[in-house]
Amino acid sequence: MIRERSSGILMHISSLPSEYGIGDFGKEAYNFVDFLVKAKQKNWQVLPLGITSFGDSPYQSFSAFAGNPYFIDLDEFIERGYLTRDEVKSYDFGKDPKKVDYGLLYKNKMKLLKIAYERAIKYIENALHEFYLKNIDWLREFALFMALKEHHRNKSWLFWDEKYRKIDSKEVLDFEKENKNKINFWTFTQYFFIKQWNRLKKYANKNGINIIGDLPIYIAEDSADVWANPRLFNLNKDLFPITVSGCPPDAFSEKGQLWGNPIYNWAAMEDDEYSWWIKRFQHSFKLFDILRVDHFRGFESYWEVKYGAKDAVDGQWTKGPGMKLFKKLKTELGDLNIIAEDLGFLTEDVKKLLKDSGFPGMKVLQFAFDSREESDYLPHNYDENSVVYTGTHDNSTVIGWLSSANKDDVNYATEYLKLDQNEGENWGFIRGAWGSTSYLAITTMQDLLGLDDRARMNIPSTVGGNWTWRMEKTDITEEVIKKIGHMTRIYRR
């Protein structure tokens, strides 16, 4: 696959400016595409777009396929007459334009979406039905799951009434017949999510911008996928997970990271010729031009911990599907434009999987500057088939790292990148990435703006206060556009 030298910005949809408490697919998303064009960028990377569950993390979703209704642009409903502007303005989405308040969104934006649905249904009933039939292989289980979840006061499906815990039970089938309107609401959210996203993606592509998406390796325990496909997961006879995901203790976390997602039953998936994965990748490549696959090393070996463990210390490495999965994906879907997130402890077997797949791995510049030893993350060690990031959603910002990292490491970074406080130390990091041999260079929007850790997106292994950062309209200045455009030109990206 030909990979042209280019660059781009990592900026999640939720972080865009908006009047309605969270970034969405409205006018500010189009303005962001216009900014990328002016800044000579060719790529816009986003985090997973799934409907978020506990902790508001886009990596813990109620569905591997469904999109987040929070991203639906309410202005379209106002234009269509499904809502009035005064009505929308009467709801509280939060007072801080720099933070997402997920509690208020859940309470108020979902109310407005339900009002819009009740008013719209008579006009779009046929279109919704067609959309449902076209996407029935994932949409039926998602919409039914979410309606049942509401019926059970939003409890995890593991704690629903016993008779509703199996998708093919008589009670579930009866519920489906008797609650068509409640189920149809969730179809409505997906209809407008995909319609608005496709329109935005088309605009980006028309302007020479690729969209880079993100595919989490694991699925949330409380999800339509686990509920509807229990045989594909490592569950006991009562449908509770036997083991869950995480990663072992390392330099960043002495007790490891306990993610808590159910582990796949890879033997059952292989027997099924990986059809669920084929469906998932096929769906993802309808939404994105390029796909970053999260925790790639987990396809070679994954860390699993007993369900109910308090931390990830007592776990074990277990072999994953390796190249069998990726060969099957290639056979069914052809060459896929994938970025492998290969961060963390890499064994020779993981390195071999990356090489055999042909996918580019990731280099994170913040990880490069251990003053005591050589690092694969130093730009002079990169190979062309790689993607370099100044930092990711899980890191400090560059400015945050400079103020908190080991002094010797900061001094080494300062020397290596020739950091200049007058220019802005974040720009030295961007130059280091842009000037490297990696075919693709990405910086976060926070690093482009030179923000400190108050703008950090996520602190791994913590719940609460993450995923909330938002940009303000005034943050993008002509100076920023000129500076990044000039750097992109001189490094031929």
N, C-alpha and C positions, 0 to 999 in steps of 0.2 A: 504493500500500500504506500503510495507517494504521500509523504508528509512534508508540507511546505513550512519553511521557517516563518513563524508568526508569534504574536503575543496577544494577551487579553487580560480581562479583569474578572476576579471572583467577587460576585455581589449577589446575595440571595434576594429573591423576590420580596420577602418579608421586610428587607432593609430599605426598600425604596420609599421615597416620600409619598404621603397620601393623606387625604383629609379624614380617612376612615380607620385610623388606628394601626394599620399594617400596610405594607407595600402590596400592591395588587397589579392586575393586568390592565390597568387604566392608562391615562395619558402620560403619567410619569415613567412608566415602563417604556413607552415609545420615545420619550425624551432621553431616556438612558441609552437607547440604541443610537439616537442622534449624537449623543456625547461620544459614544464609542467610535462612530464614524469620524467625527471631527478630530478625535485623539489618535486616529490612524490604527485603531485596534481591529482585530479580525475575529475575536472570540469573546463570548460572554459565558462565564461559568456560573452555574447556580447550584445550590444544595438540593437534596431530594424534594420533590414537589408533593409528596404524599400527605394525606390527611393525618395530622399529628394527634398523638394520644398523650399518655402520662409524661409529664416533664416537658411537653411542648417541643420535643426533639424531632427534627425531620427524619432522624434515623430510627424512630420508634413510631411506626404508622399502623393505623387500623387496616391498611390494605397495601399490598405490593403494587397495586394497579391504580387505585383511585387517587384523584387529585384533591388538594386542600381547598375546601369551599371559601376559606378566608381570603383566598387570592382572587375571587370573582369580583370584577369591577361593578360596583353598585350604580355608577353613572349610566351604564347601559340600561339598567332596569328603570332608571328615572326617564331616560329618553324613550323607552318603549311604553311608558305609562304604568308600569307595574308597581312603582313606588313614586312618591313625591319628594322633592328636595327638602321641604319643610319636615316631612316625616322622618327622613334619614337624619337630618340635623338635630332632631329631638332626642336621638339616642346618643349615649355617652360611649366613646371609644377610647377614652384616656386623654389626659391633659398634657402629657409629655411627648412632643413630636419626635424625640430621640429614642423612645422606648416603646416596645409592643406590650400592651396589657392583655395577655391571653384570656384572663378571667372575664374581662369586659367584652372581648370579642365573642367568646363562647355564649355569653349571656345575651348580647345585643345584636351582633351581626347575624347570628343564626336565626334570631327572631325575625329580622328583616328579610332574610332569605325565605323563610316560611311564608311571610306575608306576600312576597313577590310570587312565590310558587302558586298560592291560592288564586291570585289574580291572573296569572299567566296561563294556567293549565288549559283553559277553554280555547286559547289561541294556538297552543303549541302541542296539544295532546298527540296528534298524529306524528309530529316530528320526534317527540320524546319516545313514542312507541318504536319507531324505526330505529332510533339510536339505541334503545334497549336491546332490540333483536340483533343488531349489528355487533354489540359488545357483550352479549349474554354470557359468554364463557367466563367472564370475570365480574360483570356488573350485577348479575342476579345474586350471587353469593354476598357481594359487598352491600347492596341495597337492603337485602333481607337481613343481613347481620346487623346493620346500623338501626333498622327499625326494631329488631328484637332487643337490641341494646337499650334503646329508649324505653321499651316496654319493661325492661328489668332495671329501670332507674340508673342506667349507665354503668352497671356493675360489669366486671370482667365476665366473659362468657363461661369461664371455669366455675363461676358461682351463680349461674342461672339455674332456674328450675331444671331438674334432671331431664325432663321430657323435651326441653328445647336445646339441649347441648349437642344434638346430632342433626345435621342439615336435612337428612331424609326421614326424620321421624314424622309420624302422623300429625302430631301437634304443630310442628314447624310448617308442614304443608297446609294445614288448616289455617294457621296464622297468615300464611302467604295469600291465601284466597280471601281472607276476611279483612286484610289491612292494606289493600292495594294503594290507597292514597298515601299512607305513611311511607310505604316502600318507594312509591313513585317520586316522592320529594327528593330522595337520595339520587335517583336517576336524573332528576332536574339539576341537582348540583353538579353532576358529572358532565351533563350535556353542555352547560354554560362554561364550566371549567375548560373542557377540551376545545369548545368553539372559540373562546377568547384566547386561550394559549396558542392555538393553531394560527389565529390571526396575527398575534404578536410575533410568533416564530417566522411566519411568512414575511412580515415586515423586516425582521432582522436579516433573514437570508437574502432578501431582495437588495438590502444595503450592504451585502458582503460580510455579514456577521454570522459566524457559526455559533450554535448554542451547545454548550457542554453540560450534560446532565450528570447525575450522580445516582448510582445504584447501590443501596446498602446491601451488604452480603446477607444479613439476617432479617427475619420478620419478627414483629412484636408478638409476644405470647397472646395478648388480647387483640387478635386480628381475625378478619374474615378468612384469611388464607389457612390459618391453623385450625379454626373451627370447621371449615368446609372440607379440609384435606388432612385429617389427623393421621392417616397412614403414611404421609410423606414426612412426618416429624417423629422424633424419638420420644414418644409418650407412653405412659403406663396404661393399664386397663381402664383406669378412671379418667383418662385423657389429660392427666397432669404431666408436665415435662419430667423426664427422668434425669436429664442433664441440661445445663444451660451454658450460654456462651460467655466468653470473657477473654482476658489476656493475663498472663502470669506477671508476678512482681518484676519490676524493672527499675531503671534509674528514676523514672517519673512517678512511680507509685509502688510503695513498699508492700502493699497488700494486693497488688494487681488491679485490674479493672473488671468488675462484675457487671456485664451488660444485661444478662438475664434472659436473652432470647432463647427460645427452644432450638435444639440442635436438629438438623435435617436427618432423616432416615435415608442416607445415601444409597443403601442397597435397594430400597423400594423405588427411589428415583431412577436408578440405573435400569431396574426391571421395566419401568415405565418409559424408558428411552429418553429420560430427562425432559419430558413434554412440558412440565410446569416451568422449567427454566427457559425452554425455547419460547413459550408463550410470553414469559416475562421480558426476555430480551427483545423479542419482536415488538412488544408494546412500547418498550423504552425507546427503541429506535424510530418509532413513529413520532415521539415527542422531542427527540434530541438528534443532533447531527453527530455528536461524539459522546461517549459515555465513560465516565470515571467509575471503575468498579472498586468499591470500598473493600478494605481488608482482604486483598487478593491472596495473601499468604494462607488464608483460611481454606482456600481450595486445595492446597497441598497438605497442610496439617492444621488443625484447629485446637484451641484450648477449651476443654469442657470441664464443668464443675457440677457437682451434685446439686439438684434442685433444692432450694432452701438454705444453701450455704450463705454465710454472712459476708464472705469476701472471696476473692479468686485465688487464694494461696494454694489450697489443696485441690489441684486439678490435674489433668493429664493431656498430653498431646495425642490426638487421634488423626489418622490419615483421612484426607478428603478425596474427592474424585479425580483430582489432578487433570491431566490432559484429556481424559476420556470425555469430560463435560465439554471442553472447548473444541475438541474435534467434532463432537456431535453438533454443537452450535454452528460451526463452520460448514458442515455438511448441509444443514437445514437452512441456514440464513446467509451463507457466504462470508466474505471477509468483513469483519466488524471493526469499526473505528473506536477502539477501546483504549483507555488509559488505566494501567494497573496501579492501584494504590498499594505499593509494596513496602510501606514503612514498617518499622519495628525490627525485631530480631529475625534476620534472614539466614536460614540454613542453606547449605549447598543444594538441597532438594528444591527449596523455594526459588533459588536463583536459576536452577535448571528449568523449572516450570515457566518462569518469566521468559527465559531465552527460547524455549520450545514454542511458547505461545506467539512470540514475535511482538507482543504488546510493549509499548514504552512504559518504563517505570517512573516513579516520582523522585525528585530531588528537592529537599526543603533547605533553603539557604540558612535558616536559623539554626539548623542542626549541624552546620559545617564547622563551627568555630570552637572546637575543643583544642585549647592551646597545647595540650600534652601529646597529641597524636594526629596522624594523618586521618582524613575522613573522606568517605566516598561522596559526601555532600559538598565538598569544595569544588568550585567550578572547573578547576584544571583537571579534575578526574571524570568529568561527565563524558558520556558518549552521546552521539547525535540523537539516538533513539530514546529520548527521555524528555520529561516535562519538568521544568524547574519552577518552584514556587518561592516567593519571599517568605511566606508562611501560609498556614491553612486555617480553617475555621476552629481547629482545636488548639492552636498556638496563641501565645501572646502576640500582640502586634509588634512590629519591629521596634517602635519606640518603647513599648512596654518591656520587651526583651532587653534592650540596651540599659534600662534602668534597674533590672532585677537579676540579670545573669552574672555569673562569675566574672570578677574584674579582669582576670587574665584573658578570658575568652572574649570579652568586649574589646580589650586592647588589641587582640589578634584580629578581630573583625574590622576594627578601625584601621589597622595597618593594611590588611589584605584588600579591603574595599575602598581604602582612602576616603573614609567617611569625613564629610565636611559639615560642621554644624551650621555654617552660613547657608549652604545649599539646602540642608535638611538631610539628616542621617538616613531617613527612609529612602531618599533618592539614591544614596550609595548602594543600598541593598537592591533597589530596582535595577540600577545599572549593572550590578553583579549578575543578576538573573538575565537581563536583556543581552548582555555581552557574551554570555556563555554559549557553548556549542549545542545545547539542547534545542531541538527543533521548535519547541513551544515554551514560552515563558509566561507565567501568570503572576500577577500581584493581587492581593486583596484590595478592596476599595478602602479599607481602613489604613493600609500601608501607603496607598497612593495619596491619601489625605494627611498622612503623618500623625495619626491619632494614637493616643496612649491606651493602656489596658481598660480604661472605662468603656472603650468601644469593642472590647474582646467579644467574640461570638459565643465561645463555649469553653468551659473548664471541664475536661473529662472527669468522670466519676463523681460529679456533683449534680444535684437536682435543684432547680430553682434559680432564677436570675439569668439563665442562659437563653440564647437565641433571640434576644430582645433588641439588639442594637439597630437603630435606624439612621439613615442619612437625612440631612435637611436639604431643601432645594438649593440653598445658597452655598452649599459645600463645594460644588463644582464651579471653579472659577476659570476665567480665560487663561490665567497663568498656569493652572494645573493642566488644562488641555494642551497648551503650547509646549509645556515641559515634557509631558509624556509623549506627545507627538514627535518632538525633536529627537528624543531618545530612541523612539521606535524607528525613526528614519535612519539615524546614524548607525544603528546596529542591524539594519536591513531586515527588520521584522515586519 
